[in-house]
Amino acid sequence: MVQRQSVVDESAWGKFRGLDPALPPYPLVRHLLDAAAMALHLWDVYLSENQRVCIARGMGLAGEQDRARALVGLCAGLHDIGKLSGFQFCSRPAAQFLSGELVAGSERMGAERVGHDVAGMTAAAEVLEVLGFGDEDEASAAERVAEIIGGHHGRFHRPMDSAHSAFLGGAAWAGQRVAHATAVHDVLGAPAAPGAFEAPVAVLVTGVVILADWLVSQEGYLRKRQRTLESSLAAHFRRSQVDAARLLRDAGLVPVELERKDFAEAYGIAGEPNPLQQSVMDELPARAGAGGRGGIMLVTAAPGDGKSETALEAERILSKIFGTHGYAFLLPTMATSDQMHGRVTRALQNQSGEEVGLSLVHSMAWLSSTYADEDLDGEAVVTCDGDETPAGHRRREADMRPGRWLRGPTRPLLAQFAVGTIDQALMAVLPVRHNALRMLALSNKTFIVDEAHAYDPYMQVLLGRLLNWLGFYGVPVVLLSATLPSSVGDRLVKEYLRGAGHKPTALKRQSFPAPYPGWLYVDGESGRCSRMCQDRQVEQARTRNMRLRVDVERVVHGGEGVAADRIAVVKRLLEPIAIDDGGIALVVCNTVGEAQETYLQLREEFDQRSHEEEGDVQLLHARFPGDVREERTAGVTAGLGRSGPRPVRRIVVATQVVEQSLDLDADIVISDLAPLSLLLQRAGRCWRHENHWRRHGRPDGRGRPAWAEGPRLVVLDPLAGGGRVPAQWGEVYSEHLLGKTSRRLAEFVGGCIAIPDDVQGLVEAVHGDSNDLDWDVPGSREAKTWAEHMGKETAERSIAALRAVPRARQVAELYELHALEGVEDEWEVSTRLGADSVRLLCVYAQEGGPLTLDAEGKEPLPEMPEEGRMPARRVRQVMRRTIPVRADWFRDAEPGTFSPPSSWAEHPMLGDLRVLPQPVGQGKAQAVKVGAKLLRLHPDLGLVRE
């Protein structure tokens, strides 16, 4: 066994690139002390109580949080111990500062390339044995610490991925590894080895280590410390502890205590809480218990029933009981995230002033006008894994990762309050880099998922797997839905309880049906199930009672000249708005192409003015540049929102972007056929604010038009009368679900749906597990579509189960979180099966001139300045004009054809764009061929693909 050494050789360097080359590199031991100090501060300030309890319990130190804290600091303080190896020679200028003792006999050390994370994992056992991690139980803890060291660059390694002995060097190098480790161990009070170290807990600790490392590796901070090194390591550590507070504060990661207000003041809503909300406020505190291992809540109610505010009220209660900091509010799409972002910002500002709003961002916040320029400007983080590889793509990726997390689009997960798409969270259970950091970010918050019904089987499996991990960590969870099949809700609740420690065999004998409308809460520790009281449930149903008239119109797509032509039917339905006393209609199409065509036809019929000219006909879909989409969404929401002013006439043609979470009210909703749960979501935009207006008055004092006698949904059904699914719909929706919906709707011709009374029964009839297929006609179209649907669902669930990391309690070794082949980063994998996306920037290739952002040629494409920092306003200028599109559009394109300018390659946002150069001839932009299609950006229609 290597003996302890008292003298640390500070010529061994930890950071060099990006620092002052005239000074010696930043000593490794000091960087290790910086990371240890930051980890201690993260424990004290950033980690929530449920995380601290979970980590201590997982180390066998329940009730001994101080010991657990010191051990987390030790893991951070040892993270770069593998740099005492051939790593020291991967930078020739830095290696020149090494002492003679280290250089002697080092000829073979730089002959091979091994990551210092892997080297540290290999060397850890010998080092930890010297620190007292030698007994059998302690040896298992030592193996876990080694795994954490190996995973501090975001990817865990198999134990066999070890560095060769030549790379680790001889006795002098082994002695220095012990000396460096001892220096860290001593300043932390020489913590003893824990008796246990559970794998899911080690995942959280790894997240702490990564975050601590990045925070103390910021270039400006290192340059300051490099210039004025303290005379002793003890003094250095004391200063690092002081500096940690400022670094965390500057990163916007210090939790803010909210000043809780009453319901109306907190959410800016006139009137009292509805029965659903009041029930949560009155009943949940007693049902949630004293705070053991978290719990999961399912809230079900019709669209417009205030589920979002209900969830935030539940968060108030659950965060207080379980000690979480803030919440993550996650939704299915960017459009719904943008809408919710504004609502949550206002709610937080109402409760705590402006300060907390600075930490509230979402996954695409850099497209939003609310995103702060300074967050785009931030300083570089000095990385090291790039030093171990040749310059090029891998080094660029290594440099980009911290920037993406600390100041890029993934930073919101680390913030106290996060609003974004569910995809950002689901990455935590995929085998991608930094899934441990995502686990850390998610497990210190109350976890809220809106529109829980909106995910396909693939995403449901990933969501269930994430709930399993959150159940282990004791994270309170709130799921919201208007149309969730009971079987899906039951599976999600059981996954959470499995993570909390309940046996699958016992759970099979239980079921957790949620009341509709109402809420269900299941305690993570006891498994005890509580429901909203019956009286309040009845009261809520009465409050929101509505009879929705449902009309089905048989249509033919592309049937110009026939009575059932889809466009002709839509025009007929809209005549009262154009000819009589006006009104507001929402026309929901299943594809962007059909929305664009419908909009053009209706403009020609009713109002020649474009959307930009504030015409009566408007268009909203996902394929507009970000700034245009943000402006259009705000305009549509203002015109159709609760507070008005409402236009006299308005026809909004849209796609699925209006299905969820957008606060819209139309006099009539006309929709293409879609699965029944989605039709109910679309119908939720019809007469959405009627009850509120009856109590508090209508905008402008103007009532609904005379023709609007009640809420009405018109479904354009191409399957009625034996028709087929239009070819242009492709695989947007399952033909089986469309067929079941069409047959079910036939029963409502001329009739009504009672909301909320009929909702759950209808959802179960179409989306539930029951199978009413007529097996006496096995060769029927119905049987064929059923088989295709079930086969696709089974395949999606199977693929998700294969791709996802194991359940929390099934992980034995941490490399299982990255068991799939390949080195994948967060931006290289999709949480939506078959729907990888990229961001497209449409630019203009002027005749004989440069690429420009505008067709007129007045805004040249910005180039990266020589100093390598693109100003924030220029980044925003570009990113706000990008459009999310499917990556497979570019599958057959020649490499580099649609790449960004070479000067953008190393920028963490601009470097991953696809750029579409549209030739400009005679003042007009031309379409560009991409694969078999033509793409062009139309100023009124958005991105057209034909």
Disulfide bonds with the S-S distance in Angstrom:
none
